[in-house]
């Protein structure tokens, strides 16, 4: 995992942790608090999935470029 991915994951985790703490200290009923925590966890899961998919897409893009460059280099020496 590169530094950008680590930063994004840490930022997302920090946002969720802050949201959870804010919810826990809010004067709501237990059921409302649990529901809000559940919603925040779903948002985090969506954010992590989105970040992962973007990283995976970028990886495939770079892999394709490298494969193309390697094949061109091989053709030049063949």
C-alpha positions as a Markdown table, in Angstrom:
| # | Residue | x | y | z |
|---|---|---|---|---|
| 1 | Unk | 0.0 | 0.0 | 0.0 |
| 2 | Unk | 1.5 | 3.4 | -1.0 |
| 3 | Unk | 1.5 | 6.5 | 1.1 |
| 4 | Unk | -1.6 | 8.0 | -0.6 |
| 5 | Unk | -3.6 | 4.9 | 0.1 |
| 6 | Unk | -2.5 | 4.9 | 3.7 |
| 7 | Unk | -3.4 | 8.5 | 4.1 |
| 8 | Unk | -6.9 | 8.0 | 2.6 |
| 9 | Unk | -7.6 | 5.0 | 4.8 |
| 10 | Unk | -6.3 | 6.9 | 7.9 |
| 11 | Unk | -8.4 | 9.9 | 7.1 |
| 12 | Unk | -11.6 | 7.8 | 6.5 |
| 13 | Unk | -11.0 | 6.0 | 9.8 |
| 14 | Unk | -10.4 | 9.3 | 11.6 |
| 15 | Unk | -13.6 | 10.7 | 10.2 |
| 16 | Unk | -15.6 | 7.7 | 11.3 |
| 17 | Unk | -14.0 | 7.6 | 14.7 |
| 18 | Unk | -14.9 | 11.3 | 15.2 |
| 19 | Unk | -18.4 | 10.7 | 14.0 |
| 20 | Unk | -18.8 | 7.7 | 16.4 |
| 21 | Unk | -17.5 | 9.6 | 19.3 |
| 22 | Unk | -19.8 | 12.5 | 18.5 |
| 23 | Unk | -22.7 | 10.2 | 18.4 |
| 24 | Unk | -21.8 | 8.4 | 21.6 |
| 25 | Unk | -21.6 | 11.6 | 23.5 |
| 26 | Unk | -24.8 | 13.0 | 22.0 |
| 27 | Unk | -27.9 | 13.0 | 24.2 |
| 28 | Unk | -29.9 | 10.5 | 22.1 |
| 29 | Unk | -31.6 | 7.3 | 23.1 |
| 30 | Unk | -29.7 | 4.0 | 22.8 |
| 31 | Unk | -31.6 | 2.8 | 19.8 |
| 32 | Unk | -31.0 | 6.0 | 17.9 |
| 33 | Unk | -27.3 | 6.0 | 18.8 |
| 34 | Unk | -26.9 | 2.4 | 17.6 |
| 35 | Unk | -28.8 | 3.2 | 14.4 |
| 36 | Unk | -26.5 | 6.3 | 13.8 |
| 37 | Unk | -23.4 | 4.2 | 14.4 |
| 38 | Unk | -24.6 | 1.6 | 12.0 |
| 39 | Unk | -25.2 | 4.2 | 9.3 |
| 40 | Unk | -21.7 | 5.6 | 9.9 |
| 41 | Unk | -20.1 | 2.2 | 9.6 |
| 42 | Unk | -22.0 | 1.6 | 6.3 |
| 43 | Unk | -20.7 | 5.0 | 5.0 |
| 44 | Unk | -17.1 | 4.0 | 6.0 |
| 45 | Unk | -17.5 | 0.6 | 4.2 |
| 46 | Unk | -18.7 | 2.4 | 1.1 |
| 47 | Unk | -15.8 | 4.9 | 1.3 |
| 48 | Unk | -13.2 | 2.1 | 1.8 |
| 49 | Unk | -14.7 | 0.1 | -1.1 |
| 50 | Unk | -14.7 | 3.1 | -3.4 |
| 51 | Unk | -11.1 | 3.9 | -2.5 |
| 52 | Unk | -10.1 | 0.3 | -3.0 |
| 53 | Unk | -11.8 | 0.2 | -6.4 |
| 54 | Unk | -10.1 | 3.4 | -7.5 |
| 55 | Unk | -6.7 | 2.0 | -6.4 |
| 56 | Unk | -7.4 | -1.3 | -8.2 |
| 57 | Unk | -8.4 | 0.5 | -11.4 |
| 58 | Unk | -5.2 | 2.6 | -11.2 |
| 59 | Unk | -3.2 | -0.5 | -10.7 |
| 60 | Unk | -4.7 | -2.2 | -13.8 |
| 61 | Unk | -4.1 | 1.0 | -15.8 |
| 62 | Unk | -0.4 | 1.1 | -14.8 |
| 63 | Unk | 0.0 | -2.7 | -15.3 |
| 64 | Unk | -1.4 | -2.3 | -18.9 |
| 65 | Unk | 0.9 | 0.5 | -19.7 |
| 66 | Unk | 3.9 | -1.5 | -18.4 |
| 67 | Unk | 2.9 | -4.6 | -20.4 |
| 68 | Unk | 2.5 | -2.4 | -23.5 |
| 69 | Unk | 6.0 | -0.8 | -23.0 |
| 70 | Unk | 7.6 | -4.2 | -22.3 |
| 71 | Unk | 6.0 | -5.7 | -25.5 |
| 72 | Unk | 7.2 | -2.8 | -27.6 |
| 73 | Unk | 10.7 | -3.2 | -26.2 |
| 74 | Unk | 10.7 | -6.9 | -27.0 |
| 75 | Unk | 9.5 | -6.2 | -30.5 |
| 76 | Unk | 12.3 | -3.7 | -31.0 |
| 77 | Unk | 14.9 | -6.4 | -30.2 |
| 78 | Unk | 13.2 | -9.2 | -32.1 |
